[in-house]
Protein backbone atom coordinates (compact mmCIF):
# COMPACT_ATOMS: atom_id res chain seq x y z
CA UNK A 1 0.00 0.00 0.00
CA UNK A 2 1.33 3.43 -0.97
CA UNK A 3 0.37 6.21 1.42
CA UNK A 4 0.18 9.63 -0.19
CA UNK A 5 1.18 12.80 1.59
CA UNK A 6 -1.92 14.80 2.66
CA UNK A 7 -3.54 16.43 -0.37
CA UNK A 8 -3.85 20.18 -0.63
CA UNK A 9 -7.24 21.87 -0.38
CA UNK A 10 -8.47 23.28 -3.66
CA UNK A 11 -11.47 24.24 -5.74
CA UNK A 12 -13.53 21.81 -7.85
CA UNK A 13 -11.40 22.23 -10.95
CA UNK A 14 -8.25 21.65 -8.92
CA UNK A 15 -9.61 18.43 -7.46
CA UNK A 16 -10.53 17.25 -10.94
CA UNK A 17 -6.95 17.79 -12.01
CA UNK A 18 -5.79 15.62 -9.12
CA UNK A 19 -8.17 12.87 -10.23
CA UNK A 20 -6.59 12.91 -13.67
CA UNK A 21 -3.07 12.37 -12.34
CA UNK A 22 -1.64 8.98 -11.37
CA UNK A 23 0.97 8.68 -8.64
CA UNK A 24 3.52 5.93 -9.29
CA UNK A 25 3.41 2.94 -6.98
CA UNK A 26 6.06 2.95 -4.24
CA UNK A 27 7.16 0.46 -1.58
CA UNK A 28 4.73 -0.14 1.27
CA UNK A 29 4.30 2.79 3.66
CA UNK A 30 6.30 5.17 1.43
CA UNK A 31 5.12 8.78 1.67
CA UNK A 32 5.34 11.04 -1.34
CA UNK A 33 4.32 14.56 -2.28
CA UNK A 34 1.22 14.39 -4.50
CA UNK A 35 0.95 16.02 -7.92
CA UNK A 36 0.34 19.78 -7.67
CA UNK A 37 -3.32 20.75 -7.71
CA UNK A 38 -3.04 24.18 -9.31
CA UNK A 39 -0.57 24.26 -12.17
CA UNK A 40 2.32 22.03 -13.18
CA UNK A 41 4.83 24.63 -12.00
CA UNK A 42 3.36 25.25 -8.52
CA UNK A 43 5.13 24.01 -5.43
CA UNK A 44 3.50 21.17 -3.48
CA UNK A 45 2.19 22.05 -0.04
CA UNK A 46 0.84 20.08 2.90
CA UNK A 47 -2.74 20.24 4.13
CA UNK A 48 -3.87 22.52 6.95
CA UNK A 49 -4.18 20.40 10.07
CA UNK A 50 -6.92 22.43 11.72
CA UNK A 51 -5.98 22.79 15.36
CA UNK A 52 -9.59 23.23 16.45
CA UNK A 53 -11.07 21.98 19.72
CA UNK A 54 -12.91 18.93 18.32
CA UNK A 55 -11.63 15.81 20.07
CA UNK A 56 -12.84 12.63 21.77
CA UNK A 57 -12.22 11.93 25.44
CA UNK A 58 -11.04 8.31 25.41
CA UNK A 59 -11.75 7.87 29.12
CA UNK A 60 -15.06 9.67 29.61
CA UNK A 61 -16.32 10.02 26.03
CA UNK A 62 -17.45 6.42 25.81
CA UNK A 63 -20.68 7.24 27.67
CA UNK A 64 -21.57 9.75 24.95
CA UNK A 65 -19.86 8.70 21.70
CA UNK A 66 -19.22 11.46 19.16
CA UNK A 67 -21.83 11.66 16.36
CA UNK A 68 -19.98 11.43 13.04
CA UNK A 69 -21.23 11.49 9.44
CA UNK A 70 -19.60 9.14 6.91
CA UNK A 71 -21.44 9.35 3.57
CA UNK A 72 -20.64 7.05 0.65
CA UNK A 73 -17.49 8.00 -1.23
CA UNK A 74 -18.16 9.19 -4.79
CA UNK A 75 -16.07 8.28 -7.80
CA UNK A 76 -15.15 10.66 -10.65
CA UNK A 77 -15.94 7.93 -13.19
CA UNK A 78 -17.57 4.55 -12.57
CA UNK A 79 -15.08 1.84 -13.52
CA UNK A 80 -14.94 -1.93 -13.18
CA UNK A 81 -12.10 -3.36 -11.12
CA UNK A 82 -11.24 -6.87 -9.87
CA UNK A 83 -12.69 -5.79 -6.51
CA UNK A 84 -15.95 -4.49 -8.01
CA UNK A 85 -17.19 -1.27 -9.58
CA UNK A 86 -15.86 1.95 -8.05
CA UNK A 87 -19.34 3.23 -7.16
CA UNK A 88 -20.06 0.06 -5.15
CA UNK A 89 -16.64 0.23 -3.55
CA UNK A 90 -17.29 3.83 -2.52
CA UNK A 91 -20.30 2.72 -0.49
CA UNK A 92 -18.43 -0.22 1.00
CA UNK A 93 -15.44 1.90 1.98
CA UNK A 94 -17.67 4.22 3.97
CA UNK A 95 -19.42 1.30 5.64
CA UNK A 96 -16.11 -0.20 6.79
CA UNK A 97 -14.91 3.16 8.13
CA UNK A 98 -18.20 3.57 10.00
CA UNK A 99 -18.00 0.06 11.45
CA UNK A 100 -14.41 0.55 12.61
CA UNK A 101 -15.23 3.81 14.37
CA UNK A 102 -18.45 2.45 15.86
CA UNK A 103 -16.67 -0.64 17.20
CA UNK A 104 -14.18 1.57 19.03
CA UNK A 105 -17.08 2.67 21.25
CA UNK A 106 -16.06 6.30 20.86
CA UNK A 107 -18.16 7.26 17.81
CA UNK A 108 -21.76 6.98 16.68
CA UNK A 109 -21.97 7.08 12.86
CA UNK A 110 -25.19 8.66 11.61
CA UNK A 111 -27.72 6.17 10.19
CA UNK A 112 -28.06 5.94 6.38
CA UNK A 113 -31.33 7.93 6.42
CA UNK A 114 -29.40 10.97 7.63
CA UNK A 115 -26.63 10.72 5.03
CA UNK A 116 -27.04 12.74 1.87
CA UNK A 117 -25.40 11.64 -1.37
CA UNK A 118 -22.08 13.42 -1.90
CA UNK A 119 -20.81 14.32 -5.35
CA UNK A 120 -17.15 14.72 -6.27
CA UNK A 121 -16.99 18.55 -5.95
CA UNK A 122 -18.18 18.30 -2.32
CA UNK A 123 -15.19 16.23 -1.23
CA UNK A 124 -13.15 19.39 -0.59
CA UNK A 125 -16.15 21.72 -0.19
CA UNK A 126 -18.54 20.07 2.30
CA UNK A 127 -22.17 21.13 2.67
CA UNK A 128 -21.61 22.33 6.23
CA UNK A 129 -25.11 23.80 6.52
CA UNK A 130 -26.63 20.37 5.94
CA UNK A 131 -24.21 18.44 8.15
CA UNK A 132 -24.57 21.00 10.93
CA UNK A 133 -28.29 20.28 11.01
CA UNK A 134 -27.77 16.53 11.02
CA UNK A 135 -26.33 16.46 14.52
CA UNK A 136 -22.90 15.31 13.37
CA UNK A 137 -19.91 16.89 15.09
CA UNK A 138 -17.38 15.43 12.63
CA UNK A 139 -17.59 14.59 8.93
CA UNK A 140 -15.58 12.04 6.94
CA UNK A 141 -15.68 12.39 3.16
CA UNK A 142 -13.55 10.93 0.43
CA UNK A 143 -13.40 9.49 -3.05
CA UNK A 144 -12.25 6.42 -4.92
CA UNK A 145 -10.65 6.44 -8.36
CA UNK A 146 -9.50 3.65 -10.67
CA UNK A 147 -6.04 4.37 -12.05
CA UNK A 148 -4.67 3.48 -15.46
CA UNK A 149 -2.14 1.05 -13.98
CA UNK A 150 -4.87 -1.05 -12.33
CA UNK A 151 -4.43 0.42 -8.84
CA UNK A 152 -7.01 2.36 -6.85
CA UNK A 153 -6.65 5.76 -5.21
CA UNK A 154 -8.72 6.45 -2.09
CA UNK A 155 -8.89 9.95 -0.60
CA UNK A 156 -9.91 10.48 3.02
CA UNK A 157 -10.88 13.88 4.53
CA UNK A 158 -11.91 14.75 8.09
CA UNK A 159 -13.83 17.93 8.94
CA UNK A 160 -14.95 19.68 12.11
CA UNK A 161 -18.60 20.45 11.26
CA UNK A 162 -19.14 23.20 13.82
CA UNK A 163 -15.88 25.03 13.08
CA UNK A 164 -16.27 24.35 9.32
CA UNK A 165 -12.61 23.44 9.10
CA UNK A 166 -10.62 20.57 7.70
CA UNK A 167 -8.75 18.66 10.39
CA UNK A 168 -6.69 16.27 8.28
CA UNK A 169 -6.62 14.36 5.02
CA UNK A 170 -4.76 11.38 3.66
CA UNK A 171 -4.60 9.45 0.40
CA UNK A 172 -3.86 5.79 -0.34
CA UNK A 173 -2.85 4.02 -3.55
CA UNK A 174 -3.62 0.30 -3.29
CA UNK A 175 -4.03 -2.75 -5.51
CA UNK A 176 -7.69 -3.79 -5.79
CA UNK A 177 -7.05 -6.71 -3.42
CA UNK A 178 -6.19 -4.23 -0.65
CA UNK A 179 -9.17 -1.89 -0.97
CA UNK A 180 -10.40 -2.83 2.52
CA UNK A 181 -7.03 -1.79 3.95
CA UNK A 182 -7.55 1.70 2.54
CA UNK A 183 -10.81 1.90 4.52
CA UNK A 184 -9.09 0.76 7.71
CA UNK A 185 -6.27 3.27 7.12
CA UNK A 186 -8.82 6.05 6.68
CA UNK A 187 -10.58 5.03 9.90
CA UNK A 188 -7.19 4.99 11.64
CA UNK A 189 -6.50 8.53 10.37
CA UNK A 190 -9.81 9.77 11.81
CA UNK A 191 -9.42 7.87 15.08
CA UNK A 192 -5.87 9.10 15.62
CA UNK A 193 -6.72 12.75 14.88
CA UNK A 194 -9.81 12.88 17.11
CA UNK A 195 -8.61 10.79 20.06
CA UNK A 196 -4.86 11.37 20.17
CA UNK A 197 -4.46 7.59 20.46
CA UNK A 198 -2.42 5.42 18.12
CA UNK A 199 -4.11 3.61 15.20
CA UNK A 200 -5.15 -0.05 15.30
CA UNK A 201 -7.81 -0.81 12.67
CA UNK A 202 -5.40 -1.87 9.90
CA UNK A 203 -4.18 -4.97 11.72
CA UNK A 204 -4.66 -8.73 11.71
CA UNK A 205 -5.45 -11.41 14.26
CA UNK A 206 -4.17 -14.99 14.37
CA UNK A 207 -6.34 -17.31 16.41
CA UNK A 208 -7.47 -20.92 16.86
CA UNK A 209 -10.64 -21.89 15.03
CA UNK A 210 -12.54 -24.59 16.90
CA UNK A 211 -15.30 -27.02 16.05
CA UNK A 212 -16.66 -30.30 17.40
CA UNK A 213 -17.67 -31.56 20.86
CA UNK A 214 -15.87 -30.29 23.95
CA UNK A 215 -13.95 -33.53 24.51
CA UNK A 216 -12.80 -33.84 20.90
CA UNK A 217 -12.28 -30.37 19.45
CA UNK A 218 -10.72 -29.77 16.04
CA UNK A 219 -8.41 -26.77 16.46
CA UNK A 220 -7.00 -25.06 13.38
CA UNK A 221 -4.69 -22.10 12.99
CA UNK A 222 -6.52 -19.21 11.28
CA UNK A 223 -5.87 -15.57 10.38
CA UNK A 224 -8.17 -12.62 9.64
CA UNK A 225 -8.40 -8.85 9.70
CA UNK A 226 -9.20 -7.36 13.10
CA UNK A 227 -12.84 -6.91 12.03
CA UNK A 228 -13.20 -10.57 10.96
CA UNK A 229 -12.85 -10.01 7.20
CA UNK A 230 -10.38 -11.77 4.85
CA UNK A 231 -10.54 -14.94 6.92
CA UNK A 232 -8.20 -17.85 6.11
CA UNK A 233 -7.53 -21.25 7.66
CA UNK A 234 -3.78 -21.93 7.74
CA UNK A 235 -3.76 -25.52 9.01
CA UNK A 236 -6.05 -28.46 8.28
CA UNK A 237 -6.93 -29.48 11.82
CA UNK A 238 -5.24 -32.87 11.55
CA UNK A 239 -3.13 -31.81 14.56
CA UNK A 240 -4.28 -29.54 17.40
CA UNK A 241 -2.89 -25.99 17.20
CA UNK A 242 -2.68 -23.53 20.11
CA UNK A 243 -1.40 -20.08 21.16
CA UNK A 244 -0.49 -18.38 17.84
CA UNK A 245 1.53 -15.15 17.96
CA UNK A 246 2.79 -12.94 15.12
CA UNK A 247 6.42 -12.21 14.44
CA UNK A 248 7.19 -8.47 14.65
CA UNK A 249 7.60 -8.35 10.83
CA UNK A 250 4.18 -10.04 10.44
CA UNK A 251 5.58 -12.50 7.90
CA UNK A 252 5.24 -15.53 10.17
CA UNK A 253 3.35 -16.90 13.16
CA UNK A 254 4.78 -18.98 16.00
CA UNK A 255 2.42 -21.50 17.62
CA UNK A 256 2.22 -24.81 19.43
CA UNK A 257 1.01 -27.94 17.67
CA UNK A 258 0.44 -31.52 18.75
CA UNK A 259 2.01 -33.12 15.67
CA UNK A 260 2.70 -36.76 16.49
CA UNK A 261 0.87 -36.23 19.82
CA UNK A 262 3.86 -34.32 21.20
CA UNK A 263 3.38 -30.57 21.84
CA UNK A 264 6.06 -28.76 19.85
CA UNK A 265 6.68 -25.22 18.62
CA UNK A 266 6.41 -24.36 14.94
CA UNK A 267 6.86 -21.22 12.88
CA UNK A 268 4.38 -20.83 10.01
CA UNK A 269 5.42 -18.65 7.05
CA UNK A 270 2.27 -16.79 5.95
CA UNK A 271 3.45 -16.11 2.40
CA UNK A 272 4.61 -19.60 1.44
CA UNK A 273 2.47 -21.71 3.78
CA UNK A 274 5.57 -23.61 4.89
CA UNK A 275 6.27 -24.32 8.52
CA UNK A 276 9.28 -25.48 10.48
CA UNK A 277 9.93 -27.02 13.85
CA UNK A 278 11.74 -24.53 16.09
CA UNK A 279 13.39 -26.86 18.60
CA UNK A 280 14.36 -30.43 17.70
CA UNK A 281 14.50 -33.46 20.02
CA UNK A 282 13.45 -31.80 23.27
CA UNK A 283 10.76 -32.41 25.87
CA UNK A 284 7.28 -30.89 25.93
CA UNK A 285 7.29 -27.24 24.78
CA UNK A 286 4.48 -24.68 24.77
CA UNK A 287 3.37 -20.99 25.00
CA UNK A 288 5.79 -19.46 22.43
CA UNK A 289 6.23 -15.74 21.71
CA UNK A 290 8.65 -13.69 19.64
CA UNK A 291 10.86 -11.04 21.20
CA UNK A 292 10.12 -7.47 19.99
CA UNK A 293 13.18 -7.49 17.72
CA UNK A 294 12.26 -10.89 16.26
CA UNK A 295 15.60 -12.45 17.23
CA UNK A 296 14.31 -14.78 19.92
CA UNK A 297 11.39 -17.07 20.63
CA UNK A 298 10.42 -17.27 24.29
CA UNK A 299 8.74 -20.51 25.37
CA UNK A 300 8.21 -22.95 28.23
CA UNK A 301 9.68 -26.43 28.38
CA UNK A 302 8.95 -29.26 30.80
CA UNK A 303 11.89 -31.47 31.75
CA UNK A 304 12.37 -33.74 34.75
CA UNK A 305 9.02 -32.79 36.27
CA UNK A 306 9.80 -29.06 36.21
CA UNK A 307 8.64 -26.38 33.75
CA UNK A 308 10.81 -23.34 33.08
CA UNK A 309 11.09 -20.47 30.62
CA UNK A 310 13.63 -20.72 27.82
CA UNK A 311 14.54 -18.71 24.79
CA UNK A 312 15.89 -19.94 21.47
CA UNK A 313 17.14 -18.02 18.41
CA UNK A 314 14.23 -17.54 15.99
CA UNK A 315 16.30 -19.17 13.25
CA UNK A 316 16.81 -22.24 15.46
CA UNK A 317 19.53 -23.38 17.80
CA UNK A 318 20.09 -24.44 21.37
CA UNK A 319 17.55 -23.30 23.99
CA UNK A 320 18.80 -21.09 26.81
CA UNK A 321 17.21 -21.58 30.22
CA UNK A 322 15.94 -18.39 31.92
CA UNK A 323 14.23 -19.67 35.10
CA UNK A 324 15.16 -22.45 37.48
CA UNK A 325 12.64 -22.69 40.29
CA UNK A 326 10.57 -25.66 41.50
CA UNK A 327 7.14 -25.73 39.91
CA UNK A 328 5.74 -24.31 36.67
CA UNK A 329 7.05 -21.12 35.04
CA UNK A 330 5.22 -20.32 31.80
CA UNK A 331 3.28 -17.72 29.82
CA UNK A 332 6.19 -15.35 29.21
CA UNK A 333 5.73 -12.03 27.41
CA UNK A 334 8.37 -9.40 26.60
CA UNK A 335 8.14 -5.72 27.42
CA UNK A 336 8.03 -3.56 24.25
CA UNK A 337 11.73 -2.68 24.51
CA UNK A 338 12.69 -6.33 25.04
CA UNK A 339 14.46 -5.63 28.33
CA UNK A 340 12.04 -7.47 30.66
CA UNK A 341 9.71 -10.45 30.70
CA UNK A 342 6.46 -10.98 32.59
CA UNK A 343 5.46 -14.57 33.30
CA UNK A 344 3.31 -16.71 35.56
CA UNK A 345 4.66 -19.12 38.18
CA UNK A 346 3.23 -21.31 40.92
CA UNK A 347 6.48 -21.23 42.95
CA UNK A 348 4.59 -19.52 45.80
CA UNK A 349 1.93 -22.23 45.90
CA UNK A 350 -0.51 -20.73 43.39
CA UNK A 351 -0.36 -19.05 39.99
CA UNK A 352 1.02 -15.52 40.35
CA UNK A 353 2.71 -12.98 38.07
CA UNK A 354 6.42 -12.26 38.09
CA UNK A 355 8.69 -9.88 36.20
CA UNK A 356 12.37 -10.47 35.40
CA UNK A 357 15.10 -9.11 33.18
CA UNK A 358 15.32 -10.61 29.70
CA UNK A 359 18.31 -12.72 30.75
CA UNK A 360 16.38 -14.26 33.65
CA UNK A 361 17.89 -12.14 36.42
CA UNK A 362 16.06 -10.09 39.07
CA UNK A 363 12.86 -12.16 39.30
CA UNK A 364 10.19 -10.36 41.34
CA UNK A 365 6.56 -11.18 42.12
CA UNK A 366 4.09 -8.41 41.19
CA UNK A 367 0.60 -9.89 41.86
CA UNK A 368 -0.70 -10.15 45.42
CA UNK A 369 -4.48 -10.02 45.11
CA UNK A 370 -6.86 -12.85 45.95
CA UNK A 371 -7.17 -15.73 43.49
CA UNK A 372 -4.75 -16.80 40.78
CA UNK A 373 -3.22 -14.97 37.81
CA UNK A 374 -2.39 -16.41 34.39
CA UNK A 375 -1.60 -15.61 30.71
CA UNK A 376 0.14 -12.25 31.27
CA UNK A 377 0.94 -10.06 28.28
CA UNK A 378 2.77 -6.74 28.21
CA UNK A 379 1.07 -3.78 26.55
CA UNK A 380 2.77 -2.45 23.39
CA UNK A 381 2.81 0.94 25.16
CA UNK A 382 4.72 -0.60 28.07
CA UNK A 383 2.45 0.91 30.71
CA UNK A 384 0.25 -2.08 31.56
CA UNK A 385 0.19 -5.85 31.83
CA UNK A 386 -3.01 -7.72 30.96
CA UNK A 387 -3.81 -11.08 32.52
CA UNK A 388 -6.47 -13.67 33.29
CA UNK A 389 -7.73 -13.47 36.89
CA UNK A 390 -9.02 -16.76 38.29
CA UNK A 391 -11.17 -16.37 41.37
CA UNK A 392 -14.22 -18.54 40.85
CA UNK A 393 -14.83 -17.07 37.39
CA UNK A 394 -12.16 -16.25 34.81
CA UNK A 395 -11.90 -12.52 34.08
CA UNK A 396 -9.65 -10.21 32.06
CA UNK A 397 -7.69 -7.66 34.07
CA UNK A 398 -4.86 -5.14 33.86
CA UNK A 399 -2.21 -3.82 36.24
CA UNK A 400 0.94 -1.74 36.08
CA UNK A 401 4.28 -3.54 35.51
CA UNK A 402 4.97 -2.98 39.20
CA UNK A 403 1.70 -4.66 40.23
CA UNK A 404 -0.28 -1.57 41.26
CA UNK A 405 -3.62 -0.37 39.89
CA UNK A 406 -5.20 -3.78 39.33
CA UNK A 407 -8.50 -3.45 37.45
CA UNK A 408 -10.82 -6.14 36.12
CA UNK A 409 -12.39 -5.34 32.74
CA UNK A 410 -14.81 -8.24 32.21
CA UNK A 411 -17.28 -10.12 34.38
CA UNK A 412 -18.30 -13.29 32.61
CA UNK A 413 -18.00 -16.95 33.54
CA UNK A 414 -14.81 -17.79 31.63
CA UNK A 415 -12.82 -15.05 29.87
CA UNK A 416 -9.12 -15.72 29.26
CA UNK A 417 -6.11 -15.30 27.01
CA UNK A 418 -5.92 -11.51 26.46
CA UNK A 419 -3.99 -10.02 23.54
CA UNK A 420 -3.33 -6.30 22.99
CA UNK A 421 -4.31 -4.16 20.02
CA UNK A 422 -1.34 -2.39 18.36
CA UNK A 423 -2.12 0.87 20.19
CA UNK A 424 -2.48 -0.69 23.64
CA UNK A 425 -6.05 0.51 24.18
CA UNK A 426 -8.10 -2.61 23.34
CA UNK A 427 -7.79 -6.25 24.40
CA UNK A 428 -9.02 -9.28 22.50
CA UNK A 429 -9.71 -12.49 24.44
CA UNK A 430 -11.84 -15.58 24.24
CA UNK A 431 -14.97 -16.41 26.18
CA UNK A 432 -16.00 -20.01 26.80
CA UNK A 433 -19.62 -20.92 27.37
CA UNK A 434 -21.00 -23.23 30.03
CA UNK A 435 -22.03 -26.81 29.38
CA UNK A 436 -20.79 -29.77 27.36
CA UNK A 437 -20.82 -27.92 24.03
CA UNK A 438 -17.72 -25.99 25.06
CA UNK A 439 -18.41 -23.17 22.63
CA UNK A 440 -15.78 -20.41 22.61
CA UNK A 441 -15.93 -17.00 20.93
CA UNK A 442 -13.55 -14.10 20.45
CA UNK A 443 -14.40 -10.85 22.23
CA UNK A 444 -12.79 -7.47 22.70
CA UNK A 445 -12.92 -4.90 25.49
CA UNK A 446 -11.25 -1.52 25.86
CA UNK A 447 -9.46 -0.14 28.90
CA UNK A 448 -12.64 1.43 30.28
CA UNK A 449 -14.19 -2.04 30.57
CA UNK A 450 -17.38 -0.61 29.06
CA UNK A 451 -17.04 -1.19 25.32
CA UNK A 452 -17.23 -4.98 25.06
CA UNK A 453 -18.18 -6.72 21.81
CA UNK A 454 -18.04 -10.09 20.10
CA UNK A 455 -15.58 -10.45 17.20
CA UNK A 456 -17.13 -12.44 14.31
CA UNK A 457 -15.51 -15.72 13.25
CA UNK A 458 -16.90 -18.46 10.94
CA UNK A 459 -16.63 -21.10 13.69
CA UNK A 460 -15.81 -21.01 17.39
CA UNK A 461 -12.60 -19.17 18.27
CA UNK A 462 -9.95 -19.11 21.00
CA UNK A 463 -6.33 -18.07 21.72
CA UNK A 464 -6.29 -14.74 19.83
CA UNK A 465 -2.95 -13.18 18.96
CA UNK A 466 -3.40 -9.58 17.77
CA UNK A 467 -0.67 -8.58 15.33
CA UNK A 468 1.11 -5.23 14.92
CA UNK A 469 -0.19 -2.40 12.77
CA UNK A 470 0.35 -3.25 9.12
CA UNK A 471 2.75 -1.05 7.09
N, C-alpha and C positions, 0 to 999 in steps of 0.2 A: 504494500500500500504506500503510495506517495502522498505525503501531507504537504499541501500548499501553504505558503505564507499567507496570513490573513489578507483578504482582498480589499481593495480600496473602495470607499463609498463613491458612487457616481450616479449620474442621471440615467434614464432609460436607454438612451442611445449608447452610453458608455458600457452599460451592462451587456447590451447586445454584442458589442465588439468583443467583450471578454468571452461570450459564448462561442464566438467564431474562431477563437484561438485555442490551439491544443498545446498543453504543456508536456514536454517529453517525460517518459517514465523514468524514475530514478530509483535507487535502492530503497528498501523499506525504511520508513521513518525519516527520509531525507526531506529537508525543508528548502524551498526555493522561493525566489521572488517571482510573483506571477507576471504575465504580460501586462504592459501598461494599459490603463483603461481610457486614456484620453487620446494621445497621439503617439505614433511610434517613437518619437524623440523625447517624450516626457520621462522624467525620472520616476522609478517605482517608489511608492510610499507604503507605510504600514497603516493599518486601520486604527481609528480612534478607539480607545479601550473603555471610554465612558465610566469615569470613576464615581458614578452616582450611588445613592444609598441603598439600592435594591439588593437584598441579600437574604439568605435563608439561615435561620438559627438552627444548627444541627443538633442542639441539645433540647431546646424548648419548642422549635418550630414543628416538631412532629405532631403535636396536638392540633395544629392548624396549618396543614400543608399549603404551600403557595399555589394559588390558581395560575395555570400557565396554558397558553393557547399554542397548539402545534398543528396548523392546517396542513393539508396535503401539499407536497412539493410539486410545483409545476415543472414542465419541460419546455424548452424553446421549440422543439420539434419532436413529435412522437416518432420513436424509432424502435425497431425490434432488436432485441439483444438476446444472447443465450440465457439470460436471467429473466427475460420477459420484456414487455414493452415499457418504455420509459414512463408513460403516464401511470401505468399500474405500479411500477416501482416507486414512483413519487408518493403514492398513497401508502404503500407498504413501509417506506422509509419513515414517514411521519408516525405511523402506528408503532414501529419499533422504538423510536425515540420516546414516544409517549409512555409506552410500557416500561421502558427502563427507568424513566423519571418517576413514574407512579410507584414502581416496585421499591424505590429507595425510601418511600414513606414520607418524603419531604415535599412532594409536589402533587397537585391534583390537576391533571390535564382536563381541559374543558371537553364536554361530550360532543360528539359529531354534530348534533343539532345546532350548536352554538359556533360552529366553525364555518366561516364563509370561504368560498373558493377563491384562491389567490392566483392571479395571473403573473407572468414573468416580470412585468415592470414594477410590481409591488414588492418584489424581493428586497430591493434596497430603498423602497419608499412605502413603508407600511401605512395601512389605513388606520391610523391611531385613533381617530374618532370612533370608528366601529369597535376596535378592540378595547378601548377604554370603557365603552358601555357594556362589554361582555362580562366584565368582572375579572378579567385576566390581569395579573400584575406584570407578567413577563410574556414575551412572544418569541416563538422560534419559527423562522421561515427559512426557506432554502430552495434549491433547484436541483434537477438532475439532467445531465446532458450526455448523449452518446457521442464519443469521439471517433474520428476517422481511423484510429489505430485499433479500434475494438474495445478500448477502455471506457470507463464511465467517470465523469466528473460530478461530484456532489458538493454543493455549497451549503453552508450552515451559518445562519445569522441569529444572534440573540439581541432582543430589544427590551428596554425598560419602558413599559406602556405609559405609565404616569409621567415620567420625565421626557418621553418621546425621544429617547436617545438609543443609539446602538452601543451595546456593551462589549461585544466581541464577535468575530466571525472567523471561520476556518473553511478550508477547501480540501477535498480528498480526491485523488485520482486512483481508481481501483480497477482490477479486472472484474468482469461481471460476476465471477464466482465469489467475490469478496464484497458484494454490495451491502450485505447485512453489517459488515464491519464498519462501513462508512456511517451507518445509522448509529451504531454503538459509539463510534468516535465523536459524532455530533452530540449525542447525549452526554458523553464524558465532558465535552467542551462546555456545555450548559451547566452541568452539575458542578464542575470545578470553579467556574466563574461565579456562580450564585452561592455556593456553600463555602468556598475556600478550602475544601477537602480535595484530596487527590482523586484521580479518576479510577474507575474499576469495571465499567460495563464491557469494554473490549477485552475480555479475558475468557479463559476456558476452565473447565472442571473435569478432572479425571475421577472416576468413582467406580464402585462395584455394582453391577446390575444383577439383581437377584430374582429368581423364580423357583417355584416348586415348594413342597411342604417344608415345615420348619426343621425337621430332622434330616432332610435330604435336599438342601438348597443347591441350585446351580448358580455359581457366582462367576460372572464374566467381567473382565476389564473393559470399561467403556469411557468415551470422551465426548464432550459436548460444549457448546458455548454456555456462558453463565446463565443465560435465560432458557436453556433447554434445547435450543435449535442446533442444527448441524450435528445431530447425534450419530455416533458410530460405535459399534462393538469392535474391540481390538483383539479379544481372545474368544475361543469357541465355547468355553465352559467345560471342556473335557477335564480340566484340572481347576480346582478352586483357586481364585485370585483374591488378594486382600491388600489393604493399605497402600493404594497408589499415590505417588507424589511426583510432581513435575521436577525436571532438572531446571536450573535457573535459565538456561538458554531455550527452554520449552521444546527442544527437539526430541526429548526422550522422557520416559516415565520409569521410575523405579518402583517395584512392588514385590509382594511375597506371593509365591505360588506353591501349591502342593503337587508338583510334578513328581510322579513316582511315589506319592504318599509321604514325601519328606518335604517339610516347609523350607524353601530356599528363596534367595533373593535374585530377581532378574531385572534387567534393564531392557525396556521395550523402545525401539527406535520408531517414532511416529511416522516418519517419512517412508521408510523401507518396509516396515512391518516386521523386521527381524528383531530377535531378542537374544540376550546372552546371559549366562549364569555369572553372577558377580564373584562369588566365593566358591571354590571347588573343594570337595572332600572335607567338609567340616560338619559339625553337629548342627542341631536345629537353629535356624536363623529367622528373624522376623523384625517387623516395625522399621523398615528402612527409610531414610531421608537423605537428600543431598545437602551438602554444606552450601552456604550462599555463593561461594565462588565456583561451585561445581567440581572441585578437586576431590572431595571426599564423599563417601556414603557412610552415614552413621546408622548402626543397626544393633540389635541385641542378639546374643548367641548363648545358648544353654550348653554347658559342658560340666560333667561331673556333678550334676545336681544343683548347679548354681548358674544364674543368668546374669550376665554383665553387658555393659555397653562397649562396643568396639567401633572402630572406623577402619575403612579400607579405601585405597585409592579408587576413584571412579572408573579408571581404566582396568582395574584388577590388580591383585597383588596379595600380600600377606596382611591379615587383619592385625590391628594394634588395639590392645586392651586398654580401656579408659577407666573402668571401675573394677573394684575387687573387694566387694563386701558380701557377707552371707545373705542369701535371699535372692530376690528378683529385682534387677535394675533394667528398665526398659522405657520405651516411649520417648526417646530423646529428640529434641528439637533445638536447632541452632538459633542464637540471637542474630539479628540482621547483619551485624558486622562480623559474624563468625567467631567472635572471641569467647563466647560462653555457650553452655548447653543447659537446657532445662530437661529434667527427666523425672520419672516416677520410680519409687523404690519402696519395698516393704521392710527395709532393714530395721525400722522402728517398731515393727509388729503389725502395721497396716499400711496400705498404699498412701504415700505422701509425696509431695513435690520437693525436688532438690535442684539446686543450680550449682554448676561447677565451671571451671575454665575449660576451654576446648581441648586441652591436653589431659584432662581428668583431675587436675589439682583443685584444691580449695572447694571441696564439696560441702554445701550448706543446705540445710532444710529450710524451706520457705513457707510451707503450709502447716497451720496449727489449728484449724477449725475442726468442728465435729464432723464425723464421717470420714470417707476416703476420697482420694483425689487420683485421677488417671488422665491419660491421653493429653499431656500438656503440649502447647504449641505457642511459640513466641510470635508476637505481632510483627509484621513487616515494618512498623514504625518504631519498634523497640520498647514501647512504653508499657505494654501489657502482656500477660500470659493468659491464654484461654485454657480451659480444662473441663473435664467431666467430674462433677461432684456426685458422689454416691452416698446417699444418706436416706435409705428407704427407696426413694425414686432416684433416677439418674437425671441430672440437670446440667446445663451448660453455664459455666461461670467464667469470670475474669478476675485477675488480681495484678498488682504491680510486680515487677521482677524481684522485689524485695519481700513480697508476701503481704503487703498492706492493701487496703481498699478492696477486699473481696466482695464481689457482687454477682448474684445469680441472675441470669438473663431469661431462663425458661423455667417452666413449671409443669412439665408433663410427666408421664410415667417412666419413659425411658428415652432420654435424649443423650447422645454421646458422639464422640469423635469430631470435635470442632476443627474447622480449617478457615484461615483468614482470607478475606478479600485482599486484592493488591494494595488498597489504600488503608487497611487496618481499621475500617469502620464497621464492617459486616462480617458475620461468621456463618458459615454453612456447616450443617451437622446432619446426623440422621436420627430419625425417630422411629422406634419399634413399637408396634401395636401389641396389645394383650392377646392371649389365646394361642391356640396351636397353629394358627395360620402363619404367625411370625412375620407378618407384613412389615416392611421397613420403607420409609420415604425420606427423601432429602428435604430439608427445611433451611431457612436462613433467618437470622435475627440480627438487628443492629445493636450498637452499644447502649442504646436507651432501654433495650429489652421490650420495647413496645411494638416495633414494626417486625412482626413475625409472619412468614409466609411459606407455603409449600413450593418447592422447586419441581417443575414437571419433568418426569422421566417416563419412557415407554413402559418399563416394568418397575418392580420394586428397586430401591437404591440404598446403598450404604457406603461408608468409608469415603466421604468426599475429600478430594485434594484440590483446592482452588489454586490455579496457576497464576503466574505473574501477569501484569499488563502486557498485552501483545504489542510488538513494535509497529 
